Amino acid sequence: MKCIDRIRRGFAGALVLPLALLGGCMEYEVETQLNADGSGMRSERLVLDETDDSDLALRPEAFKGLMHVREKDGWSYKKEADEDGDEINVFTRRTPIRGWQTWSELSRRIHIAAAAGARAGFRAGDPEYADVGFYNAVQVESGQGAEGRTITFRERFYWENLAGVLVDYELRGFRQSLQRRYPQLAPDRRGELVGLARGAVWATAQQGRWDMSESERVRTFAPLVEHLSAEAARIVGGRQPAASEDFFAAEFQRLLMEEEDEEEFESVLEQKLPGAVLAGNTLLVVRLKMPGRVLEANAHERDDGTLVWEFSPWEAVIVPVEVYAESRVDE
């Protein structure tokens, strides 16, 4: 079984986060059969390897709750042996689709919660982050053209609120330094400075900062740091005699150019966002069978008429991952 065991995160590159108990290497297979009449079938299979070397311990009910693979979610569970004879945990779910209007019911059926509070029936991580989660959204359309009927399939995979949590994590040092340097700074000015920093963190993340080495960050963002430092000093201005571009230059360099402490970040994820750790150790494999002749698709590969995509949920932290295909049915 293929496995992703590294979380790509910008704070310090790829970070290995081992799992324990009901945790380990996971492959989440999503297979969709779309028929010409609008009917179809969705089959899901989550395969979990158990590992002994781990720092993240989850009870079975917490694992099932975070991954939403409980019986009440329509899943069944059994233990099997893989091709090497090793024991694996297998969760399966099948959802028949009756027609065109029911494809949208598959939306948000894939759900990996980063954390959960007592309201979920179990506790895992910090309940403050119970609104952080990984989801899907499905859209299927049929249209008539001059050369025949076309059918399009789109499935978007995305995170809600995770990027904001990661940005706030990066800002914690900036907030602390700002408080120490300017303890009497007016709240509106403090908010303006934090907003400036948050915008910079978010914009540079969208530019790929989380995938850059430290030297690449220095080359890429040096002009931005200079601009931000001058703007921050202007915001503080004459209201604070200690206003200094040098102070802000050092802060923005640390914020945008230097790498964070891996161990600290790992500890934060394990304690507060265990579901995000599970997602980071999951390989999502999407298979799609379209009716008729495929005209266009962004699939990673084709396997005997089946379109195939493979990715980690963490690839969707900043920009959603979209699966797309269009086919023509001759009638």
MISE-25349 format. One record per residue (C-alpha): residue number from 1; y, z, x. Coordinates in steps of 0.02 Angstrom, whole numbers, padded with zeros to 5 digits. Layout:
BEGIN
{rec NUM {Y Z X}},
...
***
This chain:
BEGIN
{rec 1 {00000 00000 00000}},
{rec 2 {00172 -00045 00063}},
{rec 3 {00290 00099 00084}},
{rec 4 {00473 00133 00115}},
{rec 5 {00496 00303 00195}},
{rec 6 {00676 00285 00251}},
{rec 7 {00833 00311 00151}},
{rec 8 {00972 00192 00202}},
{rec 9 {01129 00295 00193}},
{rec 10 {01290 00267 00284}},
{rec 11 {01322 00442 00347}},
{rec 12 {01200 00423 00492}},
{rec 13 {01099 00264 00466}},
{rec 14 {00920 00275 00408}},
{rec 15 {00854 00449 00380}},
{rec 16 {00671 00495 00363}},
{rec 17 {00641 00619 00223}},
{rec 18 {00457 00667 00205}},
{rec 19 {00389 00727 00039}},
{rec 20 {00260 00857 -00009}},
{rec 21 {00143 00917 -00145}},
{rec 22 {00162 00778 -00273}},
{rec 23 {00273 00682 -00155}},
{rec 24 {00246 00552 -00020}},
{rec 25 {00246 00365 -00008}},
{rec 26 {00268 00281 -00177}},
{rec 27 {00258 00104 -00242}},
{rec 28 {00332 00072 -00414}},
{rec 29 {00266 -00092 -00482}},
{rec 30 {00353 -00172 -00631}},
{rec 31 {00269 -00328 -00701}},
{rec 32 {00346 -00427 -00843}},
{rec 33 {00268 -00570 -00942}},
{rec 34 {00396 -00668 -01043}},
{rec 35 {00328 -00793 -01170}},
{rec 36 {00412 -00946 -01243}},
{rec 37 {00419 -00868 -01418}},
{rec 38 {00514 -00715 -01354}},
{rec 39 {00367 -00598 -01352}},
{rec 40 {00299 -00522 -01193}},
{rec 41 {00228 -00374 -01103}},
{rec 42 {00298 -00247 -00980}},
{rec 43 {00170 -00160 -00868}},
{rec 44 {00221 -00021 -00749}},
{rec 45 {00116 00063 -00614}},
{rec 46 {00175 00202 -00501}},
{rec 47 {00059 00235 -00353}},
{rec 48 {00084 00392 -00251}},
{rec 49 {00008 00436 -00083}},
{rec 50 {-00004 00622 -00047}},
{rec 51 {00057 00685 00121}},
{rec 52 {00033 00852 00206}},
{rec 53 {00185 00851 00321}},
{rec 54 {00334 00885 00211}},
{rec 55 {00491 00985 00187}},
{rec 56 {00519 00941 00004}},
{rec 57 {00403 01039 -00111}},
{rec 58 {00400 00992 -00295}},
{rec 59 {00288 01060 -00431}},
{rec 60 {00192 00926 -00525}},
{rec 61 {00295 00951 -00683}},
{rec 62 {00457 00932 -00584}},
{rec 63 {00395 00773 -00500}},
{rec 64 {00343 00697 -00666}},
{rec 65 {00506 00750 -00746}},
{rec 66 {00618 00679 -00610}},
{rec 67 {00522 00514 -00606}},
{rec 68 {00506 00513 -00798}},
{rec 69 {00319 00478 -00791}},
{rec 70 {00267 00608 -00918}},
{rec 71 {00151 00578 -01065}},
{rec 72 {00297 00593 -01185}},
{rec 73 {00378 00448 -01091}},
{rec 74 {00225 00341 -01129}},
{rec 75 {00135 00360 -00962}},
{rec 76 {-00046 00397 -00924}},
{rec 77 {-00111 00473 -00761}},
{rec 78 {-00270 00471 -00659}},
{rec 79 {-00329 00487 -00480}},
{rec 80 {-00403 00335 -00393}},
{rec 81 {-00462 00283 -00221}},
{rec 82 {-00368 00151 -00123}},
{rec 83 {-00449 00014 -00019}},
{rec 84 {-00473 00136 00125}},
{rec 85 {-00556 00264 00013}},
{rec 86 {-00407 00382 00015}},
{rec 87 {-00360 00471 -00146}},
{rec 88 {-00203 00413 -00233}},
{rec 89 {-00110 00466 -00391}},
{rec 90 {-00085 00325 -00516}},
{rec 91 {00033 00326 -00665}},
{rec 92 {00031 00179 -00786}},
{rec 93 {00127 00122 -00940}},
{rec 94 {00118 -00035 -01046}},
{rec 95 {00252 -00089 -01170}},
{rec 96 {00224 -00239 -01285}},
{rec 97 {00377 -00340 -01332}},
{rec 98 {00381 -00411 -01508}},
{rec 99 {00524 -00536 -01494}},
{rec 100 {00694 -00583 -01424}},
{rec 101 {00789 -00436 -01498}},
{rec 102 {00673 -00303 -01427}},
{rec 103 {00691 -00342 -01241}},
{rec 104 {00846 -00234 -01232}},
{rec 105 {00738 -00085 -01280}},
{rec 106 {00671 -00089 -01102}},
{rec 107 {00843 -00039 -01037}},
{rec 108 {00851 00134 -00959}},
{rec 109 {00662 00151 -00977}},
{rec 110 {00657 00159 -00788}},
{rec 111 {00741 00323 -00745}},
{rec 112 {00736 00426 -00586}},
{rec 113 {00839 00584 -00608}},
{rec 114 {00918 00657 -00451}},
{rec 115 {00911 00835 -00520}},
{rec 116 {00876 00927 -00681}},
{rec 117 {00924 01089 -00766}},
{rec 118 {00839 01200 -00893}},
{rec 119 {00888 01084 -01036}},
{rec 120 {00764 00956 -00968}},
{rec 121 {00621 01079 -00986}},
{rec 122 {00608 01107 -00799}},
{rec 123 {00723 01140 -00652}},
{rec 124 {00737 01037 -00494}},
{rec 125 {00885 01031 -00376}},
{rec 126 {01061 01075 -00428}},
{rec 127 {01091 01061 -00618}},
{rec 128 {01270 01009 -00578}},
{rec 129 {01198 00839 -00530}},
{rec 130 {01088 00815 -00683}},
{rec 131 {01196 00665 -00731}},
{rec 132 {01149 00572 -00570}},
{rec 133 {01011 00447 -00599}},
{rec 134 {00934 00277 -00564}},
{rec 135 {00913 00159 -00712}},
{rec 136 {00877 -00020 -00766}},
{rec 137 {00956 -00136 -00894}},
{rec 138 {00866 -00289 -00966}},
{rec 139 {00942 -00444 -01045}},
{rec 140 {00844 -00595 -01108}},
{rec 141 {00925 -00749 -01186}},
{rec 142 {00867 -00916 -01255}},
{rec 143 {00978 -01069 -01275}},
{rec 144 {00959 -01252 -01322}},
{rec 145 {01016 -01387 -01202}},
{rec 146 {01009 -01577 -01194}},
{rec 147 {00853 -01574 -01088}},
{rec 148 {00762 -01436 -01181}},
{rec 149 {00768 -01251 -01216}},
{rec 150 {00815 -01132 -01076}},
{rec 151 {00766 -00951 -01059}},
{rec 152 {00853 -00827 -00944}},
{rec 153 {00795 -00657 -00887}},
{rec 154 {00908 -00528 -00805}},
{rec 155 {00865 -00352 -00753}},
{rec 156 {00993 -00244 -00666}},
{rec 157 {00945 -00088 -00568}},
{rec 158 {01086 00035 -00537}},
{rec 159 {01135 00215 -00501}},
{rec 160 {01249 00320 -00609}},
{rec 161 {01361 00441 -00514}},
{rec 162 {01265 00446 -00349}},
{rec 163 {01397 00352 -00249}},
{rec 164 {01530 00475 -00309}},
{rec 165 {01424 00623 -00255}},
{rec 166 {01399 00547 -00082}},
{rec 167 {01585 00510 -00064}},
{rec 168 {01628 00689 -00113}},
{rec 169 {01503 00751 00016}},
{rec 170 {01593 00651 00150}},
{rec 171 {01761 00720 00095}},
{rec 172 {01713 00904 00111}},
{rec 173 {01771 00916 00293}},
{rec 174 {01934 00827 00256}},
{rec 175 {01972 00949 00115}},
{rec 176 {01935 01099 00226}},
{rec 177 {02044 01035 00368}},
{rec 178 {02185 00996 00248}},
{rec 179 {02180 01173 00178}},
{rec 180 {02184 01251 00351}},
{rec 181 {02325 01140 00413}},
{rec 182 {02433 01144 00255}},
{rec 183 {02387 01299 00154}},
{rec 184 {02553 01294 00059}},
{rec 185 {02549 01108 00017}},
{rec 186 {02591 01072 -00164}},
{rec 187 {02440 01027 -00273}},
{rec 188 {02508 00854 -00316}},
{rec 189 {02531 00813 -00131}},
{rec 190 {02359 00881 -00090}},
{rec 191 {02284 00776 -00229}},
{rec 192 {02374 00621 -00166}},
{rec 193 {02302 00647 00009}},
{rec 194 {02126 00675 -00055}},
{rec 195 {02143 00521 -00164}},
{rec 196 {02198 00420 -00013}},
{rec 197 {02046 00479 00084}},
{rec 198 {01928 00450 -00063}},
{rec 199 {01991 00273 -00083}},
{rec 200 {01964 00239 00101}},
{rec 201 {01788 00310 00099}},
{rec 202 {01742 00207 -00054}},
{rec 203 {01823 00045 00007}},
{rec 204 {01743 00053 00179}},
{rec 205 {01573 00094 00101}},
{rec 206 {01588 -00066 00000}},
{rec 207 {01626 -00157 00163}},
{rec 208 {01461 -00097 00235}},
{rec 209 {01515 00056 00334}},
{rec 210 {01358 00150 00284}},
{rec 211 {01255 00019 00375}},
{rec 212 {01363 00008 00532}},
{rec 213 {01338 00092 00699}},
{rec 214 {01475 00209 00759}},
{rec 215 {01540 00079 00883}},
{rec 216 {01549 -00052 00745}},
{rec 217 {01648 00068 00637}},
{rec 218 {01773 00100 00775}},
{rec 219 {01802 -00087 00801}},
{rec 220 {01812 -00125 00616}},
{rec 221 {01915 00019 00549}},
{rec 222 {02037 00063 00690}},
{rec 223 {02182 -00031 00606}},
{rec 224 {02144 00054 00440}},
{rec 225 {02143 00226 00521}},
{rec 226 {02314 00192 00596}},
{rec 227 {02382 00139 00426}},
{rec 228 {02305 00288 00335}},
{rec 229 {02373 00411 00463}},
{rec 230 {02549 00347 00442}},
{rec 231 {02535 00350 00252}},
{rec 232 {02464 00527 00251}},
{rec 233 {02605 00591 00363}},
{rec 234 {02729 00508 00246}},
{rec 235 {02652 00595 00095}},
{rec 236 {02669 00764 00179}},
{rec 237 {02838 00712 00248}},
{rec 238 {02979 00835 00273}},
{rec 239 {02902 00957 00152}},
{rec 240 {02791 01023 00292}},
{rec 241 {02858 01041 00469}},
{rec 242 {02683 01023 00542}},
{rec 243 {02660 00846 00474}},
{rec 244 {02582 00743 00612}},
{rec 245 {02506 00570 00619}},
{rec 246 {02396 00631 00762}},
{rec 247 {02316 00762 00649}},
{rec 248 {02278 00634 00514}},
{rec 249 {02220 00506 00641}},
{rec 250 {02090 00629 00703}},
{rec 251 {02036 00669 00525}},
{rec 252 {02018 00487 00472}},
{rec 253 {01927 00444 00632}},
{rec 254 {01801 00581 00595}},
{rec 255 {01789 00527 00414}},
{rec 256 {01769 00340 00438}},
{rec 257 {01703 00317 00615}},
{rec 258 {01594 00464 00666}},
{rec 259 {01417 00496 00607}},
{rec 260 {01376 00648 00501}},
{rec 261 {01250 00782 00544}},
{rec 262 {01080 00715 00490}},
{rec 263 {00996 00884 00470}},
{rec 264 {01135 00950 00360}},
{rec 265 {01133 00796 00250}},
{rec 266 {00943 00804 00236}},
{rec 267 {00954 00986 00183}},
{rec 268 {01086 00945 00051}},
{rec 269 {00979 00808 -00025}},
{rec 270 {00821 00912 -00027}},
{rec 271 {00905 01061 -00106}},
{rec 272 {01024 00978 -00227}},
{rec 273 {00959 00801 -00260}},
{rec 274 {00769 00799 -00240}},
{rec 275 {00752 00652 -00359}},
{rec 276 {00862 00548 -00244}},
{rec 277 {00741 00590 -00104}},
{rec 278 {00597 00529 -00211}},
{rec 279 {00692 00368 -00245}},
{rec 280 {00721 00345 -00059}},
{rec 281 {00534 00350 -00027}},
{rec 282 {00497 00224 -00164}},
{rec 283 {00468 00038 -00144}},
{rec 284 {00509 -00051 -00306}},
{rec 285 {00406 -00209 -00330}},
{rec 286 {00461 -00318 -00477}},
{rec 287 {00351 -00462 -00535}},
{rec 288 {00406 -00585 -00669}},
{rec 289 {00311 -00726 -00756}},
{rec 290 {00426 -00848 -00847}},
{rec 291 {00373 -00978 -00975}},
{rec 292 {00395 -01163 -00935}},
{rec 293 {00468 -01226 -00771}},
{rec 294 {00577 -01109 -00668}},
{rec 295 {00745 -01190 -00635}},
{rec 296 {00830 -01051 -00539}},
{rec 297 {00788 -00877 -00477}},
{rec 298 {00847 -00755 -00344}},
{rec 299 {00669 -00695 -00309}},
{rec 300 {00620 -00642 -00134}},
{rec 301 {00459 -00741 -00147}},
{rec 302 {00343 -00833 -00266}},
{rec 303 {00161 -00788 -00284}},
{rec 304 {00060 -00919 -00379}},
{rec 305 {00191 -00942 -00515}},
{rec 306 {00248 -00761 -00515}},
{rec 307 {00423 -00718 -00453}},
{rec 308 {00425 -00565 -00341}},
{rec 309 {00564 -00447 -00284}},
{rec 310 {00546 -00294 -00171}},
{rec 311 {00682 -00166 -00135}},
{rec 312 {00720 00019 -00123}},
{rec 313 {00819 00104 -00261}},
{rec 314 {00942 00159 -00126}},
{rec 315 {00994 -00022 -00103}},
{rec 316 {01080 -00007 -00271}},
{rec 317 {01191 00143 -00228}},
{rec 318 {01351 00041 -00205}},
{rec 319 {01312 -00124 -00293}},
{rec 320 {01174 -00143 -00424}},
{rec 321 {01022 -00247 -00380}},
{rec 322 {00998 -00389 -00505}},
{rec 323 {00839 -00485 -00540}},
{rec 324 {00875 -00657 -00614}},
{rec 325 {00774 -00808 -00669}},
{rec 326 {00801 -00959 -00781}},
{rec 327 {00668 -01078 -00845}},
{rec 328 {00656 -01229 -00959}},
{rec 329 {00529 -01247 -01098}},
{rec 330 {00491 -01424 -01156}},
{rec 331 {00461 -01431 -01342}},
***
